């Protein structure tokens, strides 16, 4: 073989240490160059998520080499046809092939969700940067973002709520985008009309906009605050309402921003409203805001797992939230929302990576299997494994070290939604 001669291989043979070339336009992949050496598991997962069937690699420039070549394996043309979707030699896929196919599908979905979350966070920062000098323009940008999300949500039927990488998007935008995504999903579960959904989404995205006018020290509540310091923190609500009015938001959205810390039992602030005094959008926003703050507090040491967050809200704070809204949220997220660390019925440890919002009791989990490399880890759909169930939830610190390293539980919980795929279709494909 001459120096630099390449081989075209099945993308599932990709490994760290291989020098590869992506035969894609530079806008069609996230890497700085199209030719490079793969050095991390994350790069492998990202390449798998691109949806390629084959990939070009250079053995002489790689640290590893594979023997199989799609141009010679089992007659070349036949193999290439299989990879491009033609009829395989056997109508059945073995376990390894199924895992590779399912993992690639999950990786593609995850990459799509992360790109949308990143775009939403970028657009939110544009809103924040322009809201003081061009409030009407900021309103237009925020409304365009929310409208696109509402359009996607209403067009796709059942949705999958996916757990994203903790570093996705801009850190300062993770909370508002998270809250917007979950509020829209919950609003749809409650069958709110389209106009109300759009107003709710706008309020959710901008609910903390008033914090931009506070000194940094007072933007996050702290247990050490004096009563006067706590009042300064609480003032972000009134400031947010004033900004929302300058932006020209509809009264319903302004009311939801005003009420995003109000509680059903009158224990909230700033107006200590009760029950029917709180708008439906305000009730939704208050619940989702509290859930996300439990999962993503300013100090990560205080973070609850998503399962713990729901448990605390349900067991200790139920009187503070509307029972219809809370019930719909738990049904939508499931007992074990994405990001929950669990132990399965077969004693394996796993992390919940996605739930179908209409069938949340059987989520998809990434399972720690010592016999499988982390890059090849199986994402198991519990819908297709009725013999398995979730035995219990755990804190990450309760995991054995090997499982903790393998599963890498998120220190930040971020979500986005994607169209659900009927598991019967996936099963038929196998």
C-alpha positions as CSV (number, residue, x, y, z in Angstrom):
1,X,0.0,0.0,0.0
2,X,1.4,3.4,-0.9
3,X,1.9,6.1,1.7
4,X,-1.4,7.9,2.3
5,X,-3.6,5.3,0.5
6,X,-7.0,5.2,2.0
7,X,-9.6,2.5,2.7
8,X,-13.3,2.8,2.8
9,X,-14.8,1.0,5.8
10,X,-18.1,0.4,7.6
11,X,-18.4,3.4,9.9
12,X,-19.1,1.0,12.8
13,X,-15.4,0.0,12.6
14,X,-14.4,3.5,13.6
15,X,-12.0,3.6,16.6
16,X,-9.9,6.1,18.4
17,X,-6.4,6.3,16.8
18,X,-7.7,6.2,13.2
19,X,-6.9,9.0,10.8
20,X,-10.0,9.6,8.8
21,X,-11.5,11.8,6.1
22,X,-15.1,13.0,6.1
23,X,-16.4,13.2,2.6
24,X,-18.7,15.9,3.6
25,X,-18.9,19.7,3.0
26,X,-17.5,21.7,5.9
27,X,-21.0,22.9,6.9
28,X,-22.2,19.3,7.2
29,X,-20.0,18.4,10.2
30,X,-18.8,20.2,13.4
31,X,-15.1,19.5,13.1
32,X,-12.5,22.3,12.2
33,X,-11.0,20.0,9.4
34,X,-12.4,17.2,7.3
35,X,-9.3,15.1,7.7
36,X,-7.9,14.4,11.2
37,X,-7.0,11.7,13.7
38,X,-9.8,10.5,16.0
39,X,-8.6,10.9,19.6
40,X,-11.6,10.8,21.9
41,X,-14.8,8.7,22.4
42,X,-16.8,11.9,22.0
43,X,-15.4,12.4,18.4
44,X,-16.4,8.8,17.6
45,X,-20.0,9.4,18.9
46,X,-20.2,12.6,16.9
47,X,-19.1,10.9,13.7
48,X,-21.6,8.1,14.2
49,X,-24.3,10.7,14.7
50,X,-23.6,12.1,11.2
51,X,-25.5,9.2,9.7
52,X,-22.7,8.0,7.4
53,X,-22.7,4.4,6.4
54,X,-19.0,4.3,5.4
55,X,-16.0,6.3,6.2
56,X,-12.5,6.8,4.6
57,X,-9.5,6.1,6.7
58,X,-5.7,6.1,6.2
59,X,-4.0,3.0,7.8
60,X,-0.5,4.4,7.4
61,X,-1.4,7.6,9.4
62,X,-3.4,5.7,12.0
63,X,-2.5,4.1,15.3
64,X,-4.9,1.2,14.7
65,X,-5.8,-0.8,11.6
66,X,-8.9,-2.8,10.6
67,X,-8.8,-5.7,8.3
68,X,-12.3,-5.4,6.8
69,X,-12.7,-3.2,3.7
70,X,-16.1,-2.6,2.3
71,X,-14.7,-2.9,-1.2
72,X,-13.4,-6.4,-0.6
73,X,-15.6,-7.9,2.2
74,X,-18.1,-10.4,0.9
75,X,-17.8,-9.2,-2.7
76,X,-17.7,-5.4,-2.2
77,X,-20.7,-4.4,-4.2
78,X,-23.0,-6.6,-2.1
79,X,-21.7,-5.3,1.1
80,X,-21.9,-1.7,-0.1
81,X,-25.5,-2.3,-1.1
82,X,-26.3,-3.6,2.4
83,X,-24.7,-0.5,3.9
84,X,-26.8,1.8,1.7
85,X,-30.0,0.1,2.6
86,X,-30.2,-2.7,0.1
87,X,-31.3,-6.3,1.0
88,X,-28.7,-7.9,3.3
89,X,-27.7,-11.6,3.0
90,X,-29.7,-12.4,6.1
91,X,-33.0,-10.7,7.0
92,X,-32.0,-10.6,10.6
93,X,-29.4,-8.5,12.4
94,X,-27.3,-10.0,15.1
95,X,-27.1,-8.3,18.5
96,X,-23.9,-6.3,17.7
97,X,-25.5,-5.0,14.5
98,X,-28.7,-4.1,16.3
99,X,-26.8,-2.3,19.0
100,X,-24.7,-0.4,16.4
101,X,-27.9,0.6,14.5
102,X,-29.8,1.7,17.6
103,X,-26.7,3.6,18.9
104,X,-26.2,5.4,15.6
105,X,-29.9,6.4,15.6
106,X,-29.7,7.6,19.2
107,X,-26.5,9.5,18.4
108,X,-28.1,11.2,15.4
109,X,-31.1,12.2,17.5
110,X,-28.9,13.5,20.2
111,X,-26.8,15.6,17.9
112,X,-29.9,17.1,16.3
113,X,-31.3,18.0,19.7
114,X,-28.0,19.5,20.9
115,X,-27.7,21.6,17.8
116,X,-31.2,23.0,18.3
117,X,-30.5,23.7,22.0
118,X,-27.3,25.4,21.1
119,X,-29.1,27.5,18.5
120,X,-31.8,28.4,21.0
121,X,-29.2,29.4,23.6
122,X,-27.4,31.6,21.0
123,X,-30.6,33.3,20.1
124,X,-31.5,33.9,23.7
125,X,-28.2,35.6,24.2
126,X,-29.0,37.9,21.3
127,X,-32.3,38.8,23.0
128,X,-30.5,39.6,26.3
129,X,-27.9,41.7,24.5
130,X,-30.5,43.8,22.7
131,X,-33.3,44.1,25.2
132,X,-32.1,47.3,26.8
133,X,-31.5,49.4,23.7
134,X,-34.0,47.6,21.3
135,X,-36.8,46.0,23.4
136,X,-39.1,45.6,20.4
137,X,-36.4,43.9,18.4
138,X,-35.6,41.6,21.3
139,X,-39.3,40.7,21.4
140,X,-39.3,39.8,17.7
141,X,-36.2,37.6,18.1
142,X,-37.6,35.8,21.2
143,X,-41.0,35.3,19.6
144,X,-39.4,33.9,16.4
145,X,-37.5,31.3,18.5
146,X,-40.5,30.3,20.6
147,X,-42.7,30.1,17.5
148,X,-40.3,27.7,15.7
149,X,-40.3,25.5,18.8
150,X,-44.1,25.5,19.0
151,X,-44.4,24.7,15.3
152,X,-42.0,21.7,15.7
153,X,-43.7,20.5,18.8
154,X,-47.3,20.6,17.4
155,X,-46.2,19.0,14.1
156,X,-44.5,15.9,15.4
157,X,-47.0,14.0,17.5
158,X,-45.4,12.1,20.4
159,X,-42.1,13.6,21.6
160,X,-39.0,12.1,23.0
161,X,-37.4,14.2,25.8
162,X,-33.7,13.7,25.5
163,X,-30.9,14.3,28.0
164,X,-28.1,16.4,26.4
165,X,-24.4,16.9,27.1
166,X,-23.9,19.1,30.2
167,X,-21.7,21.5,28.2
168,X,-24.3,22.1,25.5
169,X,-25.1,25.7,24.6
170,X,-24.1,28.7,26.7
171,X,-24.1,28.2,30.4
172,X,-26.0,31.4,31.1
173,X,-28.7,30.3,28.7
174,X,-29.2,26.7,29.8
175,X,-31.8,27.5,32.5
176,X,-34.1,29.7,30.4
177,X,-33.9,27.3,27.4
178,X,-34.5,24.3,29.7
179,X,-37.5,26.0,31.3
180,X,-38.9,27.0,27.9
181,X,-38.6,23.4,26.5
182,X,-40.3,21.8,29.5
183,X,-43.0,24.4,29.8
184,X,-43.9,23.9,26.1
185,X,-44.0,20.1,26.5
186,X,-46.2,20.4,29.7
187,X,-48.4,23.0,28.0
188,X,-49.0,20.6,25.1
189,X,-49.7,17.7,27.6
190,X,-52.3,20.0,29.1
191,X,-53.8,20.6,25.7
192,X,-53.3,24.4,25.8
193,X,-54.3,26.1,22.5
194,X,-51.5,27.2,20.2
195,X,-51.7,30.9,21.1
196,X,-51.5,30.1,24.8
197,X,-48.5,27.8,24.2
198,X,-46.7,30.6,22.3
199,X,-47.3,33.0,25.2
200,X,-46.2,30.4,27.8
201,X,-43.0,29.7,25.9
202,X,-42.2,33.4,25.6
203,X,-42.7,33.9,29.4
204,X,-40.7,30.8,30.2
205,X,-37.8,32.0,28.0
206,X,-37.8,35.4,29.6
207,X,-39.0,34.7,33.1
208,X,-35.6,35.7,34.7
209,X,-34.9,38.6,32.3
210,X,-35.1,41.0,35.3
211,X,-32.0,39.5,36.8
212,X,-30.0,41.3,34.1
213,X,-30.5,44.5,36.1
214,X,-29.3,43.1,39.4
215,X,-25.7,42.9,40.6
216,X,-24.3,39.5,40.0
217,X,-24.3,38.6,43.7
218,X,-28.1,38.9,43.9
219,X,-29.0,37.0,40.7
220,X,-29.1,33.6,42.5
221,X,-30.7,33.1,45.9
222,X,-28.3,32.2,48.7
223,X,-29.2,30.8,52.1
224,X,-26.8,33.3,53.6
225,X,-28.8,36.3,52.4
226,X,-30.1,38.7,55.0
227,X,-33.7,39.8,54.7
228,X,-32.8,42.9,52.9
229,X,-30.6,41.0,50.5
230,X,-33.4,38.5,49.8
231,X,-35.7,41.4,49.0
232,X,-33.1,42.6,46.4
233,X,-33.1,39.1,44.8
234,X,-36.9,39.1,44.8
235,X,-37.0,42.4,43.0
236,X,-36.0,40.5,39.8
237,X,-39.6,39.7,39.3
238,X,-40.8,43.3,39.2
239,X,-37.9,44.3,37.0
240,X,-38.7,41.4,34.6
241,X,-42.3,42.6,34.4
242,X,-41.2,46.1,33.6
243,X,-38.9,44.8,30.8
244,X,-41.6,42.5,29.4
245,X,-43.9,45.5,29.1
246,X,-41.3,47.6,27.4
247,X,-40.8,44.7,25.0
248,X,-44.5,44.7,24.2
249,X,-45.3,41.2,25.4
250,X,-49.0,40.1,25.6
251,X,-50.7,40.5,29.0
252,X,-50.8,36.7,29.5
253,X,-47.0,36.4,29.1
254,X,-46.4,39.4,31.4
255,X,-48.7,37.8,34.0
256,X,-46.8,34.5,33.9
257,X,-43.5,36.3,34.4
258,X,-45.0,38.1,37.3
259,X,-46.2,34.8,38.8
260,X,-43.3,32.5,38.2
261,X,-42.5,32.4,42.0
262,X,-46.1,32.4,43.2
263,X,-47.3,29.2,45.0
264,X,-50.8,27.8,45.2
265,X,-50.8,27.9,49.0
266,X,-49.8,31.6,49.1
267,X,-46.2,30.9,50.2
268,X,-44.6,32.4,47.1
269,X,-43.6,35.9,46.2
270,X,-43.9,38.8,45.4
271,X,-47.7,39.0,45.8
272,X,-48.4,35.9,47.8
273,X,-51.1,34.9,45.4
274,X,-53.2,31.8,46.0
275,X,-55.0,29.2,43.9
276,X,-57.3,30.8,41.3
277,X,-55.5,34.1,41.5
278,X,-52.6,32.5,39.6
279,X,-52.9,32.1,35.9
280,X,-52.5,28.6,34.4
281,X,-49.3,29.7,32.6
282,X,-48.0,31.0,35.9
283,X,-48.7,27.7,37.6
284,X,-46.8,25.8,34.9
285,X,-43.9,28.1,34.9
286,X,-43.6,28.1,38.7
287,X,-43.4,24.3,38.7
288,X,-40.9,23.8,35.9
289,X,-38.8,26.6,37.2
290,X,-38.6,24.9,40.6
291,X,-37.8,21.5,39.1
292,X,-34.9,22.9,37.0
293,X,-33.5,24.9,39.9
294,X,-33.5,21.7,42.0
295,X,-31.6,19.8,39.2
296,X,-29.3,22.8,38.3
297,X,-28.6,24.9,41.4
298,X,-25.8,27.5,41.4
299,X,-23.7,25.1,43.6
300,X,-23.5,21.7,41.9
301,X,-23.0,20.0,45.3
302,X,-26.6,20.8,46.1
303,X,-28.0,19.3,42.9
304,X,-30.7,16.7,43.0
305,X,-31.1,14.0,40.4
306,X,-34.2,14.4,38.3
307,X,-35.8,11.5,40.1
308,X,-35.0,13.2,43.5
309,X,-36.3,16.5,42.3
310,X,-39.7,15.1,41.3
311,X,-39.8,13.1,44.6
312,X,-39.2,16.1,46.7
313,X,-41.7,18.2,44.8
314,X,-44.4,15.5,45.1
315,X,-43.7,14.4,48.7
316,X,-42.8,17.7,50.4
317,X,-44.1,20.5,48.3
318,X,-47.4,19.2,46.8
319,X,-49.6,21.9,48.4
320,X,-47.6,24.6,46.5
321,X,-48.4,23.4,43.1
322,X,-51.6,22.9,41.1
323,X,-52.5,19.2,41.3
324,X,-53.6,19.0,37.6
325,X,-50.4,20.7,36.5
326,X,-48.2,18.6,38.8
327,X,-49.9,15.3,37.8
328,X,-49.4,16.1,34.1
329,X,-45.8,16.9,34.7
330,X,-45.1,13.6,36.4
331,X,-46.9,11.7,33.8
332,X,-44.9,13.4,31.1
333,X,-41.5,13.1,32.6
334,X,-42.0,9.7,34.2
335,X,-40.9,8.5,37.6
336,X,-37.4,8.5,36.3
337,X,-36.8,11.6,34.1
338,X,-33.8,11.8,31.8
339,X,-30.7,12.2,33.8
340,X,-31.8,9.8,36.6
341,X,-29.2,7.2,37.6
342,X,-30.9,3.8,38.1
343,X,-30.3,0.1,38.8
344,X,-32.2,-2.3,36.5
345,X,-33.9,-5.5,37.5
346,X,-30.9,-7.5,36.3
347,X,-28.7,-5.5,38.7
348,X,-27.0,-3.5,35.9
349,X,-26.5,0.2,36.5
350,X,-27.8,2.7,33.9
351,X,-28.6,6.3,33.2
352,X,-31.9,7.4,31.7
353,X,-31.2,9.2,28.4
354,X,-34.6,9.8,27.0
355,X,-38.3,9.3,27.6
356,X,-41.3,9.2,25.3
357,X,-43.5,11.9,26.8
358,X,-46.6,9.8,26.1
359,X,-45.1,6.5,27.4
360,X,-42.6,7.6,30.1
361,X,-42.7,4.5,32.3
362,X,-40.4,2.6,29.9
363,X,-37.6,5.0,29.1
364,X,-34.4,4.5,27.1
365,X,-31.3,3.9,29.3
366,X,-27.6,3.7,28.6
367,X,-26.4,0.6,30.4
368,X,-23.0,-0.1,32.0
369,X,-21.8,-3.3,30.4
370,X,-18.2,-4.2,31.4
371,X,-17.9,-6.4,28.3
372,X,-18.6,-3.5,26.0
373,X,-16.4,-0.5,25.4
374,X,-17.9,2.9,26.5
375,X,-18.0,4.1,22.9
376,X,-20.1,1.0,22.0
377,X,-22.3,1.2,25.0
378,X,-25.8,0.0,24.4
379,X,-28.8,2.3,24.7
380,X,-31.6,0.0,25.8
381,X,-35.3,0.8,25.1
382,X,-37.2,-0.6,28.0
383,X,-40.3,-0.6,25.8
384,X,-38.7,-3.5,23.9
385,X,-37.4,-5.3,27.0
386,X,-40.6,-6.0,29.1
387,X,-38.7,-8.5,31.2
388,X,-36.5,-5.7,32.6
389,X,-37.6,-2.8,34.7
390,X,-36.0,-0.2,36.9
391,X,-35.5,-1.4,40.4
392,X,-34.4,1.8,42.1
393,X,-32.9,5.3,41.7
394,X,-29.5,6.2,43.0
395,X,-27.3,9.2,43.6
396,X,-24.3,9.2,41.4
397,X,-22.1,8.9,44.5
398,X,-23.7,5.5,45.2
399,X,-22.4,4.0,41.9
400,X,-19.4,1.8,41.9
401,X,-16.5,3.7,40.5
402,X,-16.4,1.7,37.3
403,X,-20.1,2.4,36.7
404,X,-19.6,6.1,37.6
405,X,-16.8,6.5,35.1
406,X,-18.7,4.6,32.4
407,X,-22.0,6.3,32.7
408,X,-20.6,9.8,33.5
409,X,-23.8,11.3,35.1
410,X,-24.4,14.9,34.2
411,X,-23.6,17.6,36.6
412,X,-25.9,19.9,34.6
413,X,-29.3,18.6,33.3
414,X,-30.3,19.9,29.9
415,X,-33.2,18.8,27.8
416,X,-34.6,19.1,24.3
417,X,-37.4,17.3,22.4
418,X,-37.5,15.2,19.2
419,X,-40.1,13.3,17.3
420,X,-40.8,9.9,18.8
421,X,-40.2,6.8,16.8
422,X,-42.7,4.0,17.2
423,X,-40.8,1.1,18.8
424,X,-42.7,-1.3,16.7
425,X,-41.2,0.3,13.6
426,X,-37.7,-0.1,15.1
427,X,-38.4,-3.7,15.9
428,X,-39.7,-4.4,12.4
429,X,-36.5,-3.1,11.0
430,X,-34.5,-5.7,13.0
